């Protein structure tokens, strides 16, 4: 069995990798002027990838 600190470290790395992949996906879509399909409170929406990136930047600053 894997020790808890090692497991936590592994999951932290996986979570970081997923966040990075999603960020790069939005950047690529924004560069191509595309939309992203997201769920907002269970409602499926098409949103400009640029709008998503702008909102994320605002959230990071706050």
Number of C-alpha atoms within 10 A of each C-alpha: 4 7 7 9 9 10 12 12 11 12 12 12 12 12 12 11 12 12 12 11 12 11 15 12 14 20 17 14 16 18 11 11 11 15 17 17 11 13 11 8 6 7 7 10 12 11 14 16 22 20 14 18 15 10 11 13 11 10 9 7 6 6
